[in-house]
Amino acid sequence: MNLVFLGPPGSGKGTQAIRVAEKLNIVHLSTGDMLREAVKNGTELGKKAEVFMKMGELVPDKLIIGMIEDKVTSGDLSKGFILDGFPRTIPQAESLKQMFGNNNIALDKAVLLAVSDEEIIKRIKGRAEQEGRADDTEGVARNRLDVYRKQTEPIVDFYRKESILTEVRGEDTMDNVFNAIIETLGK
């Protein structure tokens, strides 16, 4: 099963992606983890990405797609995967679709974790208090939500038009959200 997890920052998509990947025995692909691994291993794409990362800039879409394609062509994803944290924009979603098409891979589902803005702010502020994260203030959280609404939320319609979008209410306990995801995937 090949999946993409979507949702605003603080919606729990990373936590749930890890749990679902373990349950389904598929690979959890966090683009941040992939970038760090490519840099650590000194791959060609990792060396290129490191230049941007050291400057604090976003790694270009082409490099991210290239790293995902490397994973696809290596056979590591033959049992399936969950993409977490990518795509974040319509151009990324379109590039990903094209790359998957070129490699005869299809996404089975795009899982949206729907969580209200109020709950997101509460979660991010709580995380800041628990983890001592100075970057998780209410102002920063609201800005991250604004960026999400402008750049990432349009992907929801992209996958809805692809007829693969499924929405799960993410404002329940972690276990209930997990169970709802597994149920919507038919597993």
N, C-alpha and C positions, 0 to 999 in steps of 0.2 A: 504494500500500500504506500503510495506516494502522496505526501500531505504538505500543505503550507499552513502555518498557524499565524493568524492575524489578530490584532487588537491593540488598543491604546497602551502606552507605557503604564506598567502597574496592573495590567489586566490578568496577569498570571500565566501568560502564554509560555514563557520559558520554563516555569515550574511544571506546567501541564505537559509540555512537549517532552520533557525528560521522562515523566511518568508513563505517558502513552507510548513513547518509543520503547521503553523497557517492557511494557505489557505486550506490545505487538512484535517484539524482537526485531525492530528496525533501527536504522541509524538516526540519531538526533544531530542535525547539522545546524550549529550556531555559527553564523558568519564571523562573529568576533573570534570564536575559538578556532575556526578554520584559518583566519588571518594570522593569529598568533602561532599556530602550528606550522604554517607555510614559512613564516619568518624564521622560526626556530630551526626548521629543517633545511633552510637555505635554498628552497626551490627557486626557480627562475621567477615565478609569480610572487613568491614571498619576498624576494629581493626588491622587486619593483614596488610592492605594497609597502615595504618597510620605509621607503623614502617618504611616502605620504604620511605614514603613521608617525614618524619621528618629527614631522613638521606640524603634527596635530590636525592634519587635513583629512577629509574623507577619502577613502580609497575609491578610485574610479570604478563605475559599474562594470566596465569591460574586464577589469582584473577580478572582481568578485565572481562574475559569470564564468570567467576562465577557471577559477579555483573550483567552482561547483562542477564545471564540465570535467575537470581532472578527476574529481571524485566519481563522476558518472562513468567515465571511460575506464577507470581502474577496476571496475567491477565491485567496489566496496558497497555500492548501493543496490545490489541485485535483489536483496530481500525487501527493499523499500526504505523510505526516509521521511523525516519531518524537517522541513526548513523553518527555522525560527529566527526572526529578525531580518528576513529578506524574502521577498522584495518589499521595498518601502515606498516606491513611486511607480506610476504607470509605465514609464520607460523601462524600469527594471523588470516589471512584470512581463512586458512585451518581449524584452531580450531573453528573459528566462524561458518564456513559452517557445520562442524560436530555437533556442539552444536545445531544449528538451525535444522539440520536433525533429531537429537534425540528428538526435541520438535515439529516436524511436522510444521516447519516454513520455508518459502522460501523467498529469496530476490527477489523482482520484478525488481529492477534496481539498477545499480551502476552508479551514475551521476558524470562524470568527468568535472570539470571546467578547461578548457584549457586556460592558460594565459602564455604569453612569459616571459622569464627570465627578460628582460629589464623592462617590466611592473611590475613584482613582486618587483624588486629592487626599482623602483620608488614608489610603494605603501608602501612598508615597511619603506623607508626613510621618506615619507610623514607622515606616522603614528607616526614615532619617533618624528618628529617635532611637530605634533598636540598634542600628548599625553605625550611628554617629556620622552619617553622610551629610556633609555640609551642602552638597549640591542638590539635595532633595528638599528644598524649601517650598512653601506653597507657591511663591512667585515663579520659581523654576518649573514646578509641576504644571502650573497653568500654561506657561510658555510651551512646555513639551506637548501638552494637549493641543494647543493652537497649531503647532508644527504638524502634529499627527493629523489633525482635521484637514489641513491644507494639502499636505503631501501624501500621506499614507491612506487616509480614509477613502479616497477615490478608487483604491484597489478593490474595495468591497464590491463596488458595481462592476468592475472589470471581471471578477470571478463569478459574480451573479450572472453576467451575460454569458460566461463560459458554462453555466449550469452546473458548477461544482461547489458553490458556496453553501455552507451549512453554518447556522448560528447557534451558539450555546450561551445560555445566560451564565455569566461569570461571577455573579454576586451571591454565591452560595458557599458552603464549606468546600475546601479543596477536594475532599473525597466525593462530594455530590457533583461538583463540576467535572471531575475526572470520570465518574460513572456516566454522566450525561454525554460526554465526548465519546466514550467507548460505545454507548448506545447509538448515538447518531452515526457512528462509523459502521454499525452493524456487526460489532465484534463482541 
